[in-house]
Amino acid sequence: MINQIIYYLIIGTMFTLIVDIATWYAHRRGVPVPQDAEWNWYTRSVAILVWPIGVVYFVVGLITALTNNNKK
């Protein structure tokens, strides 16, 4: 039981890290990132706990961005 909770939190932490790196990379490349996309520690903590919902939004946004780039 404890192992499953630890794995769940580790996956959530890795997801949050990936989102933070993606946001940083977008800033670096000059992609306009909305101000509300910047996460504070509270937002990161919530994302770690509800990461499956965040993964769905992330994948949908990624697919939308990739398909929009292919249309241009």
N, C-alpha and C positions, 0 to 999 in steps of 0.2 A: 504494500500500500504506500509506504513512504517512498519507495523507489519510483512508483508511478507519478507521485506528486513532484518529485525532484525532476524527473524527465519532462514532465509537463512544463515546469518553470524554466528548465534549460532551453526547451524549444521556444518558449515565449521570449526568453532573453535573446536567443539567436535571431528570431524574427525581428525584434525591436532593433537589434544591431544592424540588420540588413536594411531596414527602413531608414535608420539614421545615416548609414553610409550612402544609400541611394539619394537621400535629400542633399547631403553634402556634395555628392558628385554632380547633381543637377545644378546646384549653385555654382559650382566650379566651372561647368560647361556653359553657363549663362542662360540656362533654362529658367523661365520665370516660375518661381515657386510661391504659392500663396503664403501670406504671413501666418495663417492658422495651421500651416503644415509643420511649423517649428514646434517640436515637442519639448515640454519641460519634464521634470522628474515625476510629477503626478501622472501625466499622460503616458509616460513610459511604463510606469508601474501598472496602470490599468491595461495597457496593451499587452504586457506580459501575462496578465491574468485572463484576458479574453482574446488571445492571439488567434484562435480559429476564425473568428469573425474578421479580424484584421487581414488574415491571409486571403480570405475570399475577396475583400475589397482591393487588396494589393494586386491579385491576379487579374481581376476584372479591369482595373486601371492600367495594368501593364499591357494586356491584350488590346485594350482600346487605344492606347498610345502607339503601339506597334502597328496596328491596322491603319490608324490615321497617318502615320509616317509613310506607309506603303502607298496610300492613295495620292499623296502629294508628289 
